[in-house]
Every structure is written in structure tokens, then in C-alpha cells.
Amino acid sequence: MTKFLITGASGFLGSHIAERLFRMGERNIICLDVLQPDMKLPGIHYIVQDILNLDRLLEVSKDVDIIFHTAALVPLTKAGDRFYEVNVRGTQNVVYCCRRYSVRKLVHLSSSAIYGIPKDTPITEATEYFPVEIYGRSKLEAEYIVRKYIEEGGSAACIRPRTIVGGKSRLGVFQILFEWISENCNIYVIGDGTNPFQFVHIADLLDAIIQSAFSNTSGLYNIGSKNFGTLHDTLQALIVSAGSASKIKKLPVFFTRAALGIADLLHLSPLAPWHYLTYHKPFVFDISRAVRELSWHPRFSDVDALKESYTWYMSHKDGLKRIEGSAHKKPPKQRLLKVLKWIS
């Protein structure tokens, strides 16, 4: 029987991986996180533990066949130097365990932030890396550790997802978007919103993750939707679907980036540099390598993914203030954005 370990298993992505494996009939699963899970699957072993504790991680990973490494601090946490401590040293610990026990496969969840603001799209696995902020740099350093492991003969896949939506419990910055649309407030984009922008449905991402885990290939895989549009058109489609009176308003790029940067430094905004430095730029992955090597095919459009997340939000919004946990599964504090909402 295959034995699995999921790091960051209480987070948005980690918990979905656990549920997918459970639905596949797998029960020999260890879920590791510093946070208690908001829901426990029957028969699954949950451990509250930090991946920075190497001795404990060695105990937990013994006899494991496949590791899904999702544990990381994300941009919303604005963690500063802790990004390197958790994202880089945590990955070093996981890879050390893989070497020690000759783990059959490591699936490492990387980030599109490693590319920063690419000069050209679509972005391929060979596109130059130029992360623009500390989170992206930490994820790139973590990926280099995994890539060295592959070069030494280890079996691993680095999965780089576009912005994840769809499914249940997707909050973070999307909670702000969904709340404003539900209350008919204006929705603001940096620039004119005509930049092609790609998301990925959680179900499609899970397909790629699972297929990479059982594949004989090692490598780097950019994962995104096949059916996407401009940021403006995608948001407009969501607004129409929601029956909202919200209007999309364009903001000047230079002024808005400067204002959000200052607000970020003063801790007055939930938005991190990865958000306000990149969301007005074209950002689309070439997914052909994953299609070719993993026999993976995305099924959901960006609009369908956002609609699904919005529907879940509307069904659960009355209880969201009580949610604790990972940054992508709880509402962020809007701070200065509340003022913008009030005048919208």
C-alpha cells in the first residue's frame, strides 16, 4: 500500500490533496501542518508539527513513498525574513528526508511568482526567472533545492500553478473581491484590465499533482487553465453571473502601485507586492509540457472556476468571520481598502 505524506495539509491546497487521495480510496496518509485541520478525514493520521523540526520530520517521513510538499508562507502573510526560513529551509528538510529514505516521488508546489514580471508570454518552463519580491525569491530558492535533487537522480516534480480558484474555502484576497461584488461595490483594476490573465481550477491542479506523483518523469511543470481571457473580461463575466451592479473601474498604474506600496509599508493594506506589482501585467503559462509529459488536460475555464468559488462564498459568508487557519482559507483584514469600498 502506498504511503503518502502531505506537508501544509491544513492549508487550502494541502487539504484538497488529502481529500482527493481519500476519494481515490487511499487511507495511508499522514497530514502534517503547524495548524490544526478544520476538518479531519476518518482514518487519516494528522500531526501538528513544524517542517523546520528536522528530527521530527525524519520520524514522520520514514517509510513514506510519496511526499506532497505544500507547506509554505504565502504573500498575504507578509512574513519578511520568515519566507526564507519556512519556504527555503523547510524545503531543504523535506529534500533531506527524500534522500535519507529514497522516497519514490516528491511533488513540490512551487509558484508562478518565481517568474516575476516576464517580458514575453506565454511563459514556458525555460522563461527567465526574475522574482520581484521576497516571497518569489524564497520560492525560487526552494525550487533550486528540488531541482538539484532531481539532477542528482532523485525523482521529483516542481508544480508551478497559476492563481488557484474553484472548489470550496478559497478566500484570501478573493474574499475581498467576492464581498464587494455581492454588495454591488465598484471593482478596481490597475491599468485598463486588458492584460491576458490566467487562473487554474483547483480540480485541474489536483489532476496535475496526482498524475505527476504517479508518473515516471521528473521535471518542471507550469499549470494553468486552457480557457482564459483578459482580467477585465473575466471579472466582468463573474459580475454578470452574480447578478451584481458592480462596475469595473480603471486605476492609473504608476499612482496606484505607488499608493499600494506605501500602504503596504505602513501595514494599511492586505495586498502584498506580488499582487500590486504584477496583476496589471500579461501573465499566461504555456501548459504544453504538462499536457505532453503528464497526459494532463485542464477541464475548467477561468470564469467557471471563479463562479464556483463565488457560489461557495455566498453559501458560507455568514460564518466567515469565525474562520481561522491558513491565509488562503480565511478572510484578510481589508484595512485601508475598507475606505475605498465605502466610497464605491
Sequence and secondary structure as in RCSB ss.txt:
>XXXX:A:sequence
MTKFLITGASGFLGSHIAERLFRMGERNIICLDVLQPDMKLPGIHYIVQDILNLDRLLEVSKDVDIIFHTAALVP
LTKAGDRFYEVNVRGTQNVVYCCRRYSVRKLVHLSSSAIYGIPKDTPITEATEYFPVEIYGRSKLEAEYIVRKYI
EEGGSAACIRPRTIVGGKSRLGVFQILFEWISENCNIYVIGDGTNPFQFVHIADLLDAIIQSAFSNTSGLYNIGS
KNFGTLHDTLQALIVSAGSASKIKKLPVFFTRAALGIADLLHLSPLAPWHYLTYHKPFVFDISRAVRELSWHPRF
SDVDALKESYTWYMSHKDGLKRIEGSAHKKPPKQRLLKVLKWIS
>XXXX:A:secstr
   EEEETTTSHHHHHHHHHHHHTT   EEEEESS  SS  TT EEEE  TT HHHHHHHHTT SEEEE     G
GG  TTHHIIIIIIHHHHHHHHHHHHT SEEEEE  GGGG S SSSSB TTS     SHHHHHHHHHHHHHHHHH
HTT  EEEEEE EEE SS   THHHHHHHHHHTT  EEEEBTS SEE EEEHHHHHHHHHHHHT S  EEEEE  
SS EEHHHHHHHHHHHHT    EEEE HHHHHHHHHHHHHTT  S  HHHHTTTTS B B  HHHHHHH      
 HHHHHHHHHHHHHHHGGGGGG  SSGGGS    THHHHHHHT 
